[in-house]
Amino acid sequence: MQEVEVIRKVHIEKVSKFVQMQNGCHKYYARLVTSVDGGKTFWYCGVGKDCKTLKEAREYKKANETGIDYSIRYHVQEDLQGGDFGTYRDFTVEQWRNQAIDWATMDDNEGLVESLNRLKHDEVLPFVAELWGLKFRKTRKDKKSINDDSYMEVNK
């Protein structure tokens, strides 16, 4: 039996002004297309995402073409500086990047903001961990997210 190479790509299309008026605020289609013949032919099978911004469409493309799961969440297992800094947060890597950018902005450190923006996805957590003395752990899927509303209600 011959093994089939599956290739996935995401095509981003700008939605026409007419369609934007009909469906609201979605300005881009990010359509996942698949090839099973080594990239000769690609087929769209109804999988994709309506996106409000080009940035959102590009993030969807990046997640689906690289095979990286951008939905994995991480929480601070330990503040190595002896406090509880960040321990109540449960974020994805990109949310941690944005949180670190907020912290750097509060410290008026534009150089750090630029560095955080340039980091590759797999470089973000080690960088944040070293800079702020944090130890991260992947959030277990069978546990409630710390930011989950039902979890918050139980602990009020």
Residue pairs with C-beta under 8 A, 6 or more apart in sequence:
4 36
5 36
5 38
6 34
6 35
6 36
7 34
7 35
7 38
7 39
7 42
8 32
8 33
8 34
8 35
8 64
8 65
9 32
9 33
9 35
9 42
9 65
10 30
10 31
10 32
10 33
10 48
10 57
10 60
10 61
10 64
10 65
11 30
11 31
11 33
11 44
12 28
12 29
12 30
12 31
12 51
12 54
12 57
12 58
12 61
13 28
13 29
13 31
14 27
14 28
15 23
15 26
15 27
15 28
15 29
20 26
20 27
23 50
25 52
26 50
26 51
26 52
27 51
27 52
27 53
27 54
28 50
28 51
28 52
28 53
28 54
28 56
28 57
29 48
29 49
29 50
29 51
29 57
30 48
30 49
30 50
30 51
30 56
30 57
30 60
30 61
31 44
31 47
31 48
32 44
32 45
32 47
32 48
32 64
33 42
33 43
33 44
34 42
34 43
34 45
35 41
35 42
35 43
48 60
49 56
49 57
49 60
51 57
51 60
59 70
59 94
62 68
62 70
63 69
63 70
68 121
68 122
70 92
70 93
70 94
70 121
71 92
72 92
72 93
72 138
72 139
73 90
73 91
73 92
73 138
73 139
73 145
74 90
74 91
74 92
74 93
74 96
74 125
74 136
74 137
74 138
74 139
75 87
75 89
75 90
75 91
75 136
75 137
75 139
75 146
76 85
76 86
76 87
76 89
76 134
76 135
76 136
76 137
77 135
77 136
77 137
78 87
78 134
78 135
79 85
79 86
79 87
79 133
79 134
79 135
80 133
80 134
80 135
81 132
81 133
85 132
85 133
85 134
86 99
86 132
86 134
88 146
89 96
89 99
89 146
89 147
90 139
90 145
90 146
90 147
91 99
91 147
93 121
93 124
93 125
94 121
94 124
96 124
96 125
96 128
96 136
97 116
97 117
97 119
97 124
97 128
100 116
100 124
100 127
100 128
100 131
100 132
101 113
101 116
101 117
103 132
104 110
104 112
104 113
104 116
105 113
112 131
115 127
116 124
116 127
119 127
125 136
128 134
128 136
129 135
129 136
139 145
139 146
144 150
144 151
145 151
